[in-house]
């Protein structure tokens, strides 16, 4: 037997690497002679840097940055073995978990820390940046990130604009002449699993603002400010920064990276699976096991880890088992992608908070049940 483990993280509970360790332990308990291959996966959000580090090696770096509420925080990033490639996650600098639930307000959060991470990577010699955009707490159009990289945004009175979403409406001038010179010789690839434009009903403010704490009135103000800011920046650069797919990712960080800094936008999960040589690791596998916090129709339709892993399994005729915290509507769509099954880890009725706080024990129990069922199935066959 050969098992390939390729989970996403259980957000707020277990990292993808921790899930792999649990799966390996349970598999060996039931199949002592089995070959196991662990490939922690991510789609550009939490765990992307760890996935590259585990698959390719490199150095885990630590940088002091400005957090989303202007507090100082330490953000990790990875410098790959070539010394020229850095893997960064926006969520490490301005992620939603960094903001207490009762303080979440997308009008008052900043992406400055992302710019400081980029600056640190450039200072370390990196000239190819891989940046994951998932999980931000911001809706500032990337004004914070760009300010940290040397851009200047001023009001009609000539004062510096506070780099938060609520101040976009007051921006009167955008000056990019002070951007770090190293950026002109740097290739940036953005891992992005959404295709939203910056503006409109499908844009950053209205689609993702509510989960970041935005009230209906605040979302209207953010949209007005974002439209004003986008027009100002587009005029300064002579190109549209708002309409391309992914511009609305991470509260407009996609617009700043792709539209201002010229980053290439890629599907996060496909880029990660390619980088870790996932197809090669699937060769000869008896079963692949994946997982994520919740499985529903969005897991299959919108470029999440599960859809990427399922497509690779289908291409090689390898069955897929998925362990998840909860199963939602549309999860059965996975069955049409490849030979697969989905199992919830809950052992009985429980709240989401209970499940998350006991995720390790629940996953270990469910994983052992999965492998024991596989053993019975093998005997029947």
N, C-alpha and C positions, 0 to 999 in steps of 0.2 A: 504494500500500500504506500502511496505517496500522497500526502496532503499539502496543498498550498493555501496558506492563510493570508488573505488580502482584505482586512477590514479597514473601514474609516474609524475615526474616534467616536466614542459615545460622548457627545458634547457635554462638558461639565462633570463628567464622571470618570471616564477611562480614556487614555490615549490609545491610538492605534497600536503602538508598540506594546503597551500593557495588555491589550486584548490578544495580541499574537502570543505573548508569553503564557497567558492563561490557556489558550487553545493548544499550544505545544504541550503543556503539562497534562491536560486532560486527554489528548490524543495518545500520549505515551503511556498513560495509565491503562488505557484499554487496548492499544496496539503497540506493545513495547518495541517491536521491530520496525515500525513504520518510519518512512522518511518524511520529515517535515521541513517545509520551506516557508519562512515568514517574510511577508512583504507588506509592511505598513503602508497604507495608501491614503492620499488626500486629494481634494479637488481644487486646491488653491487656498482653502481656509486653514483652520487649525490643524496642525500636524504635517503640513507640507514640508517644512524645513527638516523635521524629524525623519520623514520618509526618505528624503534625499541623503541625510546623514547616515541612516542605517543601511541604505542600499549602496552608496557610493563612497562612504567614508568622508573625511574632512575634519574641520575644526569647528567646534561649537564656540561661538563668540558671544560676548556679553557687552551691551552698550547702554549707558544711562541716557534716557530720552525723556521728552516731555509727554506725559500721559494725556488722555483725552480731556481731563479736567484741569490740565496745566500742572498736575503734580509730577514729581520725578518718579520714574519707574525704570526697572532694568529689563531690557528686551533682548532676547536671544535671537541669533541668526547663524547661518552656517557658511563658512568659507570652504568650498570644495577643494579636493587635492591639487587641482591645477593652479590654485592661488589666484586665479583670474575670474572665477565664477562665484557669486554669492547668492544664497537663497534667503529671501526675506519674507516675512508675513506681516501684512498690515495689522492684523489682529493682535500681534505681539505689542504694538505701540499704541493702537487706538481701538482695541477690541471691546465689544459690548460687556464681557465679563469684568473689565477694568472699571466699569461705572456701576456703583450701587443702584439697585432697582429704583429706589426712591429719589435718585438724583439724575435719572436718564432724561435728557433734554437735547435733541439734535440741533437746537439753536445755539447751544453753549459748549459743544464739544469740538475738539480740534484734531487735525491729522498731522500736526507738527512733528510728532515722534516718528512718523514714517519718513519724512524728509531727513531727520537726524540719523535714522538707520541707513538710508541711502548714502548720506555723507560719510558715515563711518565705514561703509563698505568701499566707497571710492578711495578713502584715505588708506585703507588696507591694501589697495592695489587692484581691487576687482574692477573689471571693465565689461563684464557680462552679468547683468542682474536678472534674477528670476524672482518675481514678486507675486505672492499670492494675495488676493484681494478679499477673501471671504471674512465675514464676521465683524465688520467695523461698527463703531458706535456713532459715527460722524455723518454729517450731511453738509459739509463745508465746501464741496466742489474741488477739494484738493488745495484750497488756498493756504491751509496750514502747512502741508507738505512743501508746496512751492515756496512759501516764505522761508522755511528752514533751509532751502537750497539756494537762497539768494535773490528770489524775485521780490519785488516791492509793490504793495497795494496801498493806495492812499485815498483819502476822502476828498471831497470838494474843498475842504479847508486845508488840505495838505498833510493831515495827520495820518499816521500809520493805522491801518485797519486791524482791529483785533481779529485774528484768523479763525473765525467760527462762522457757522451757517447763518446765524442771526444778523451778522454784519455784512453779508454779501450785498444787500440792497444799498448800502452806504458807500460801496466801492466806486470811485470815480476815475481812477487811473491804474493801469497795470503795466509794470516795467519789468521786463525779463532780461535786461542787459547785465544784471548782476548774478545770473545763474552760475553755479560752479563750472569753471572751464572744463573739468574732467567729464562732465555730462556729454559734451560734444563728441567725445571719443568712446562713448559707452553704449553698448547694445542692451536694451531693456526688453525683456519678455514678461508679459503679465499673464498670470493664470487666473482665468475668470470663468465662472460657470453660469453666468447670466448674460442675457443679450439686451437688457433694457437700455433705451436711450437715456439721456440726461434729464430731459424735460417731458412734461405732459402726464396724462393719467397712468402711463406705464413707466414713468421716469423714477429717478432716485427718491424724490421727496414723498410722492404719494404711495409708492409700492413698499418701500422699505422704511420710511420715516416712522410709521406707527410702532413697529417693533423696537424702535430706538427711543420711544417715549414721546413721540410727537402727537399733540392734540390736533383735531381738525383745523382749528384756527392757526396753529403753528405751522401745519403743513402748507396752508395757503400762503403764509408769509415766506416760508422757505422756498416754495416754488417761484414766487415773484422775485425773490432775491437771487435765486439760481439762474433764472432767465436773464435778469439784468447783468449778472456777473459773466454768464456765458457769452452774451452779446459783446460785452466790453473786451473780454479776452480774445474772442474771435476777431474783433476789429483790430486789436493790437498785433495779432499774429498773421492776419490775412487768411485764416482758414477756420472752418467750422469745427468746434470741439464738442458739439452736443448730440449729434444725430447718429453717430456710428454705433454699431452693436457693442454693448459693454460700457458705454460712456457713463451710464447711471450706476455702475457697480460701486460698492463701498461708498455710497453717499457722494458720488461724483469723482472719486479718486481715479476711476477709469478715464474720465474726461481729461483730467490733468496729466495722467501718465501717457495715454494714447494720443490725445489732442495737442498737448503742450510739449511733452518730452519725446514724442515719436515712438512710444513703446509699441511692440507687436502684441496683439491680443490673441491668446490661445485658450482652447478648452483646457481647464486645469487638470482634470482626471486623465485625459489622453496624454498630455505632456508628461505627467508624473509616471504613468504606466510605461511610456516609452523610455523615460530616463532610467527607470529601475529594471529595464529589460524583462518586463513581466511575461511577455509571450514565451521567451526562452525558459523562464522558470516554470511555466505551465506544462512544458513538455513532459509527457509520461505520467501526468498526475491522475490519480484515481478520483479525486474530489477536490474542489476548491471551496473554501469557507470564507464568507465575507460577513460584514455586519455594519450597522449604523444605528443611531439612537432611535429612529423611527423610520419605518418603511411604509410608503404610500405611493400614489401615482407620481408625485414629484420626484421620487427616487429613480424612477424609470425614464421619465420624460425630459428632465432638464439637466442632463450632463453631470449628474452626481456620481460618486464613486461606484455605487451599485450598478448603474447602467453601463459604466465603462468596463467593470469586471465581467458583467454578464455577457457583453458583446464579445469579449476576448475568449470567454469560456465556450460560447456558442461556436465560434470559429474553429475551435479545436475539439469540439465534441465532448467537453468535460462538464459533468454535472456540478451544480452550485448549491450549497446550503447557506442560508442567511440567518444569523442570530440577531435579534433586535430587541430594543426596549419596549416598543409598541408597534402594533400593526394597524395601519389606517386604510381608508378607502382607496381602492385602486392598486393595492399591493399585488393582487393577482395578475396584473399586467406583466410582472416579472416572468411569469410562466411562459409567456409568449416569446420572450427573448432567448431563453435557453432552458434546458432541463434543470429544474430548480425547486427548492422548497424554502419556506420562510417560517421560522419558529420564534415566538416571543419568549424572553427569558424569565418573565414573571412567573412565580410559583403559586400565585393565588391572587385574589383581589387586593389591589394596593394602589395608592396614589402615585402620581408622577414623582413627587418628592421622595417618597419611600423607595421607589424603584431606583432613582438616581443615587440615593445615599447608600443603597445596598447592592450597587451594580456589580461589584467584583464577585461577591458570593453568589448572586443570581446567575451571572454569566458562567461561572465555574460549574454550577449545578446543571445548567442547561447544556453546556458543552459536553459534559460527561454523558448526559442522556442522549445527545445527538450521536456521539461515537458508539455508545452501546447499541443504539438502534441500527447503526451502520453495520456493526458486527453481526447482529442477528440477521440483517438482510443478506450479508455475505454468506452466512451459513445456509440460509434458505436457497440462495442461488446455487 
